[in-house]
Amino acid sequence: MNSTYGAWLLVAGAGLLVVAGTVWRRRSAPGGLALFVMLVSLWLWDWMYAGYWLTNSSAIKIIWLDLAYVGVV
């Protein structure tokens, strides 16, 4: 368990949500919707990967990594 790394991932994910919210308001701009989808995917990966680092159980870590895969694909 590396709580420092996990905490920083959560902070970065919160920043991604702020940026995604700003992009959502301007989604009519060229590429706005695509950027929003990318930011949400990155946020999903980021927070699921933070769950991996903040968990002690090996079985739960595998679940977190499986969930993080959704943000990558």
Beta strands, then each sheet from edge to edge (+ up, - down):
end
